[in-house]
């Protein structure tokens, strides 16, 4: 009805998102990622309320006339607990909101009139992108890729609804969101005139079964899942709190990860060194098991990530990765870059290298000159032909 929640414009949504986050962040009193995590719990509770309240029934994520702060907060806690039990893929079932009741109440006040699930996905995407961009500058800058770069990379990979897509360093989920949105637009085009439920089924199957991400930072992985959830799905196959270089994953398709994906996309962190025995970055994998690390006891993280991406892909699979230009042109005797390039040339055909302007990541505080590398893996026949030439 007229008094119920309504979709809003991107600018309104962005203002409300910022306002509710700053209530929690309290001008820097709380750590920004911690504040973000608490904020995403409230967002999750809101989604649970929107999804489960029957038409005409009073909603729980709202403030009634003369209601106390405690009564509203208690209802939100109940919503959140219910959501965690129904869907433990985002927050573990024993997770709790750890904010004072007054903060919970104030955020409800800001968000109570908005319908997140009713607002179209492009609007949500725009509002979130601007918000993420400003939050993840400075110390968190490495996690954010401009939407234009994600959109361009995904579109060049020509992803369809039957592809299995992976972002091995998913961050807040920008590349995966683009993959979802582009595939959905494509399904609308390709199946135009067919029964609506058939089209919806194709879209849902892609989101639920074919979109995967790995994110080493547990809070960021939750933000990624919430981001995808707000875009009406694709959050169930995000592997959080684990490095893509690990060899043991919990999500079924990732458990037998070798050769399981047709497209890989992303912007891996670079500049970190991975040393033998670094359990955070390597998990249970030995550095010496990577060919590109041959004879070295430490190596730049992006070098081993490139090899792992090739391992994730099926023969004939394709990747599009944002990489530092050094990997593509460093010549030095001591550099490992020539070794990685030789290894890549042996495994795949480089389709394109798109140079990015040096300001592409300036907002994030990153100085590196970068390019997007597009590569098509050889099928075994093509590799055999090349070796016999």
N, C-alpha and C positions, 0 to 999 in steps of 0.2 A: 504494500500500500504506500501511500504518499509519505507516511511517517517511517517507512522501513528504509533500510540502507540502500544507497544509490551508487552507480558507477560515477566516477569523476574524471575531469580532465587531467592530463599529465602534470600540469603546473600545480594544480591543487594537491594532487597526490604527493608530489615531490615535497611540497611545503609541509604536509602532514607527516611524511616520513622523517624529514629533518627535525621537525618539532618534537616528535615522539622520541627520536634517538637522543636529542639534546637534553630532554628531561632525564633520561637515564644516565647519560654521560656526565651530566652536571658540570659542564664547562671544563672538563679535563680531570675531574676528581677521580673518575674511574678510568682504568686502562681502556683504550678505544676498542680493542678486540673483545675484551670482557663485556663492555657495554653493548657491543654489537651482538654478542651471544645472548645476553639477557633480552635485548630488543627482539631478536629473532624468535625467542620463546613466546613472547607476547603476540607476535605476528602469527605464529603457528596456532596459538589458542584462538586467535581471531578467525583463521581459516577453518578450524574445527567447528566453530560456532556457525559460520556461514554455510558449511556443508551439511550440518546436521539439524538445523532448526526448521521444522515444518512451516509451511506458509501460514501466516496469521498468528503464529505462536510468538511470545516475547523472546527476544534473544538474550543470551547470557553475557555477551561482550558489549553491554550497554549499561548506562546508569539510570535507574528508575527514579521517580520523584522521591525526594527526601531520603535517598538511600545512604547508608553509612559507607565510609571508605572501606571498612573491614568486610562488609557484605559483598561489595563489588569485587574486591581482591580475592575473597574466598571462592567466588564463582569462577573467576579466571583461573585460579589454581586448579579447580576441578576440571575445567575445560582442558587445560594443559595436560593434566594426568590422564584424562580420557584419551587425548590425542596420542600420547606416548605409548599407551597400552595398545591402541588400535593400529598404530604405525610406528614400530620401534626402529625404523630405518633412519630416522633423523636424530631423535634424542632417545637414549636408552630409557627403559621403562621406569627406572628409579630417579631420573633427573627431576629437579625441582626448580621453580623460578626463585631466585634468591634476591629479590628486590623488596624494599619496604612497601607496605600496602599503599601508602600515599603515592608512590611512583607508579604503581600498577594502575591505580585509580586515574591519575593524571593522563596516562597514555590511553586508557580506554576513552577518556573524554575527547581526546584528539581524534581517535580513529573510529569512534562508534558509528558515525553516519555513513562511512565509506563502505561500498561493496568491493572487496578486492577480487573476488571470484567473478564478479559481474563486469569489472573493468577490462577492456580488451587488452590482449597481451602486448601489443606494441606500446600502448600507453604505460603499462607497468614497466616494460623494458626501458623506455625513455626515462621515467622517473627514477628507476633504480640505478641506471647507468650514471646519471648526473650525481646521484647521492654517493654511489660507490667511488666515483672519481674523486670526490672531495674528501671522503673519509680515508681512502687508501693512499693518500699522498704521504710524502715524508717516509716515516719508518715502515709504513705498510705499502709503499708505492709499488713494490715489485709484483704485487698480486693483480695489478689492474692493466688490462689491455683495452685500448680504445675500441669502441664498438665498430667503427669503420674498418679497422684492421681485421677484427674477427669476421665481420660480414664479408669482406673481400676474400679472405682466406677460405672460408667455408664455401663461398659460391664457386671459386675456382676448382674446388675438389669435386663439384658436381655430385653432391650426396643425394641419394634417392631413398625411398621408404624401405627398401630391402637391404640397404647397407647396415653393417654393424660399425658404429662410430665410437672412437675412444679419444678422450683428452687425458693424457697421462699426468698432467700437472694442472688440474682443473681450476685452481683458484676459486674465484666467486662464480664461475660457471658461464662466463661470457661466450666462449666458443660453442659450448653445448647448447646454449639458448639459441644462438644463431642457427645451429644445425636443426634444432626443433622447428623454429619459425620458417626456415627456408623449405624444409621438407613438407611441412604442413601446407604452405602456399602451393608447392608443387603438386601435392596430392589433390588439392582443390582443382588445379588446372587439368591434371591428367585424367581425373575421374569425373569431370564435369558432366552433369546430366544423369549420373548414376544415383542409386538410392542413398539418401543422406546417412543412413546407419552404416552403409558399406564404407563411405568416406570417413566417417568418425572412427570406425573400427581400424581402418588403415593407419590413421593418425595416432590412435591410442596404442596400437601394437608397436609402432615405431618408438613412441615415447617410453613405453614400459619395458620393452624387450631389447631395444637395439641401441640405446644411448648409454654410454658408460663414461665414468670419470674416476680418476685417482687423485687424491689430494692429501699430502703429508701432514698438513696442519689441521688438527681435529676441529677447531672452531671454524676455520675457513671451509672445511668440508661441509659443516652444518649450514653455513651461510649459502654455500652452493646449492645444497638440497632445498633450502627454503626458497631460494631464488627460482629454482626449477618448479617447485611445488606451486608457487604463485603464478607461474606460467602454465598451470594446469597439467603439469607432470613431467616425468623423466627423472625424478629424484631417487628412484628405488635402486639404481645401480651405481651409486657413487660410493667408492671405497675410500673411507676416511681414515686419517691417522696412520697412513702407511705410504711408504715411498714407492714410486713406480719401478724402482730398481729391485725391489724385493721379489721373491719368487713364490710367496705364499699369500694368497688373497682369499677373501670370504665369499665374494660374489661368484655364482656358478660359472659364468663364462670366463671370468678371470682366473678361476682355479686351474684350468688347462689353457693358460693364456697364449701359448705360442701359436701364432698363425690364426688367431680367432677373430681378427678384425679386418674389414675391407678398407676403412678410412681412419687415419689418425690425424688429429689437428691439435695445435696448441702453441703456447709461448712458454717453453720451459725456463726456469730460473737459470741464469748463467752467472759465472764468476765464482761460484762455490767450487772448492776443491773436494773431491771425493777420495779419501784415503782407504787403503786396505784396512778392514776391521771397523769401519765407521758404521755402526749398526743403525743409526738414525737414517742415514741415506741409502745404505745397502740392504738393510733388513738381514735376511739370511743368506744373501748372495755374496760370493767372493769376488773381489775386484778382478782377480786374474781370470775369471770365467768370461770376461768381456774381451773380445779380440782387439778392440781399439785401444785397450789398456796394456797391450802386450809389453812386458818388460818394465813396467812402471809401477811404483807403489802408491802414486797418487796422480789424479787426472782431473781436468775441469769437468764439472757435472754434466754440462750439455753434451760432451763427447759420448759418455756412456748412455745418456738418455737417447741420443740418436740411434745408437745400436739397439737399445731396448725397443724403441719404436719400430724398427725394422723387424725385430723378433715378434712383436705383437701382430704384425700384418701378415695376411695370407699372400701367397704368390700372386702377383698382379695387383696387389693393394697399393694405395697411394697415401702419401702424407703431405701435409702443409705445416711447416713449423717456422716460427719466428726465431732466428738464430743470430748471434753476434757475427759481424762481418769477419772478425779474426779467424773464425772457423773456416771461412770460405777462401781467405787469401793469405793468412800468415804462412811465411816460407821458412822461418828460422830453423836451424839445425836442432835446437832444443825444444822447439814447439811440437806438440803432438798433432797439430792440425793437418799436416800433409798425410799422416797415417790415417786419420779419419776420412779424409777426402778419397784416398786410394781405396779404402774399405767400402765407402759408399758407391764409388764407381763400379766396383766389382758386383755389388748387390742390386743396383737399380739404375734407372735412366733419369737423369736430372731434367725435368720438364721445363722449369723456369726458376729464375732467382729474381725476386722483385725487391729492389732496393727501397728501404723506407727512409723518409727524411729524418735528419738527426733530431728533430723535435718530437718525433712520434711518441717517445716515452718521457719527454721532459717533465710533464706534469707529475709523473711518478718519481721524479728525482733521479732517473737512470740516465747515464751519460753515453752508454754504448751506441755505436752506429750499428744498425741491424738490417737484416733482409729477411724476406720470407722465402724459404726453400721448398719447392714443390718437387716431389720425387715419385716415380712409378717403379715399383719393385719388379724385377724380372720374374717371369714364370720359369720353371726349371728348364723348359725347352729353350727359351731365349738365352738363358745362361749357358746351356750346353753348346748352343750354336756359337756363342761368342768365344767360348774357350777352345772350340775346334778351329776357329779362324786363324 
